[in-house]
Amino acid sequence: MRKFSALLKGVTIASAFVAMSFSTYAQQPVKRVLLEQFTGAWCGWCTDGSVILQNILEKNPENVIAAVHHNGDGMVVTELDNAL
């Protein structure tokens, strides 16, 4: 009976360790990339950059965060433009 009790304690401790390992692993942070595009409606090359940015987002929807900053056109955010 003692051997069974000791074995049961060992299995319980091992089960608790495995459960803690899985819960710790489940809380690992997800690494993401911030991709910034500085653009303007006046820029002839920026349309190509927007297409490339869209393709990257379609291929990596969970890992990429995109931000587009406009300068010198009607889509500019004045507060941000003055901060840069």
GROMACS elastic network, one bead per residue, 0.5 to 0.9 nm:
[ bonds ]
;  ai    aj funct       b0    kb
    1     4     6  0.51960   500
    1     5     6  0.62680   500
    1     6     6  0.87377   500
    2     5     6  0.50427   500
    2     6     6  0.61575   500
    2     7     6  0.84928   500
    3     6     6  0.51604   500
    3     7     6  0.60628   500
    3     8     6  0.85155   500
    4     7     6  0.50043   500
    4     8     6  0.60314   500
    4     9     6  0.86257   500
    5     8     6  0.50372   500
    5     9     6  0.62625   500
    5    10     6  0.86594   500
    6     9     6  0.51264   500
    6    10     6  0.62319   500
    6    11     6  0.87060   500
    7    10     6  0.50499   500
    7    11     6  0.62064   500
    7    12     6  0.85815   500
    8    11     6  0.51481   500
    8    12     6  0.61307   500
    8    13     6  0.86517   500
    9    12     6  0.50468   500
    9    13     6  0.61692   500
    9    14     6  0.85728   500
   10    13     6  0.51983   500
   10    14     6  0.61433   500
   10    15     6  0.85468   500
   11    14     6  0.50537   500
   11    15     6  0.60113   500
   11    16     6  0.85576   500
   12    15     6  0.50831   500
   12    16     6  0.61936   500
   12    17     6  0.86609   500
   13    16     6  0.51353   500
   13    17     6  0.62515   500
   13    18     6  0.87470   500
   14    17     6  0.50841   500
   14    18     6  0.62536   500
   14    19     6  0.86362   500
   15    18     6  0.51611   500
   15    19     6  0.61478   500
   15    20     6  0.86211   500
   16    19     6  0.50840   500
   16    20     6  0.61716   500
   16    21     6  0.86093   500
   17    20     6  0.51439   500
   17    21     6  0.61864   500
   17    22     6  0.87939   500
   18    21     6  0.50322   500
   18    22     6  0.63520   500
   18    23     6  0.87277   500
   19    22     6  0.52919   500
   19    23     6  0.62745   500
   19    24     6  0.86411   500
   20    23     6  0.51601   500
   20    24     6  0.60564   500
   20    25     6  0.85180   500
   21    24     6  0.52132   500
   21    25     6  0.61406   500
   21    26     6  0.86398   500
   22    25     6  0.50791   500
   22    26     6  0.61234   500
   22    27     6  0.88363   500
   23    26     6  0.51139   500
   23    27     6  0.66196   500
   24    27     6  0.54081   500
   24    28     6  0.70292   500
   25    28     6  0.55851   500
   26    29     6  0.87220   500
   30    63     6  0.79317   500
   31    63     6  0.68096   500
   32    62     6  0.76683   500
   32    64     6  0.54995   500
   32    65     6  0.69930   500
   33    63     6  0.61825   500
   33    65     6  0.60453   500
   33    66     6  0.83524   500
   34    63     6  0.87672   500
   34    64     6  0.60111   500
   34    66     6  0.59060   500
   34    67     6  0.74520   500
   35    53     6  0.81936   500
   35    64     6  0.68947   500
   35    65     6  0.60786   500
   35    67     6  0.62784   500
   35    68     6  0.84574   500
   36    65     6  0.84626   500
   36    66     6  0.58881   500
   36    68     6  0.57186   500
   36    69     6  0.73435   500
   37    46     6  0.86538   500
   37    49     6  0.75968   500
   37    50     6  0.80123   500
   37    53     6  0.81299   500
   37    66     6  0.78365   500
   37    67     6  0.63443   500
   37    69     6  0.60715   500
   37    70     6  0.84190   500
   38    46     6  0.83606   500
   38    67     6  0.86305   500
   38    68     6  0.60010   500
   38    70     6  0.60187   500
   38    71     6  0.74284   500
   39    42     6  0.84090   500
   39    43     6  0.68042   500
   39    45     6  0.88849   500
   39    46     6  0.58686   500
   39    47     6  0.87202   500
   39    49     6  0.85744   500
   39    50     6  0.88618   500
   39    68     6  0.70598   500
   39    69     6  0.60015   500
   39    71     6  0.62842   500
   39    72     6  0.88399   500
   40    43     6  0.53877   500
   40    44     6  0.87585   500
   40    46     6  0.71259   500
   40    69     6  0.80232   500
   40    71     6  0.52328   500
   40    72     6  0.62107   500
   40    73     6  0.58986   500
   40    74     6  0.87451   500
   40    75     6  0.80312   500
   40    76     6  0.81965   500
   41    44     6  0.78521   500
   41    46     6  0.78564   500
   41    47     6  0.86058   500
   41    70     6  0.78722   500
   41    71     6  0.83171   500
   41    72     6  0.78872   500
   41    73     6  0.59114   500
   41    74     6  0.80283   500
   41    75     6  0.82469   500
   42    46     6  0.86045   500
   42    72     6  0.77668   500
   42    73     6  0.71385   500
   43    46     6  0.54617   500
   43    47     6  0.77569   500
   44    47     6  0.66181   500
   44    48     6  0.83418   500
   45    48     6  0.57751   500
   45    49     6  0.68984   500
   46    50     6  0.62582   500
   46    51     6  0.87591   500
   47    50     6  0.50753   500
   47    51     6  0.64426   500
   47    52     6  0.87560   500
   48    51     6  0.51764   500
   48    52     6  0.62813   500
   48    53     6  0.85968   500
   49    52     6  0.50687   500
   49    53     6  0.60299   500
   49    54     6  0.85639   500
   50    54     6  0.61335   500
   50    55     6  0.86441   500
   50    68     6  0.88978   500
   51    54     6  0.51116   500
   51    55     6  0.62659   500
   51    56     6  0.87285   500
   52    55     6  0.51032   500
   52    56     6  0.62632   500
   52    57     6  0.86846   500
   53    56     6  0.51650   500
   53    57     6  0.62588   500
   53    58     6  0.87076   500
   53    66     6  0.77648   500
   54    57     6  0.50879   500
   54    58     6  0.61855   500
   54    59     6  0.87213   500
   55    58     6  0.51195   500
   55    59     6  0.62848   500
   55    60     6  0.86110   500
   56    59     6  0.52538   500
   56    60     6  0.60520   500
   56    61     6  0.80934   500
   56    64     6  0.78473   500
   57    60     6  0.51263   500
   57    61     6  0.51944   500
   57    62     6  0.84466   500
   57    63     6  0.84347   500
   57    64     6  0.63574   500
   57    65     6  0.79372   500
   57    66     6  0.77149   500
   58    61     6  0.56881   500
   60    63     6  0.54669   500
   60    64     6  0.60148   500
   61    64     6  0.61342   500
   61    65     6  0.82131   500
   62    65     6  0.82195   500
   69    75     6  0.87298   500
   69    76     6  0.72629   500
   69    77     6  0.80006   500
   69    80     6  0.82923   500
   69    81     6  0.82884   500
   70    73     6  0.68574   500
   70    74     6  0.83994   500
   70    75     6  0.60303   500
   70    77     6  0.72560   500
   70    81     6  0.80144   500
   71    74     6  0.84804   500
   71    75     6  0.76879   500
   71    76     6  0.53924   500
   71    77     6  0.81152   500
   71    78     6  0.88912   500
   71    81     6  0.67661   500
   72    75     6  0.82034   500
   72    76     6  0.65985   500
   72    81     6  0.89091   500
   73    76     6  0.58368   500
   74    77     6  0.87421   500
   76    79     6  0.88419   500
   76    80     6  0.80724   500
   76    81     6  0.69808   500
   77    80     6  0.54694   500
   77    81     6  0.60639   500
   77    82     6  0.86902   500
   78    82     6  0.60753   500
   78    83     6  0.85264   500
   79    82     6  0.53663   500
   79    83     6  0.63133   500
   79    84     6  0.89828   500
   80    83     6  0.50116   500
   80    84     6  0.64116   500
   81    84     6  0.54828   500
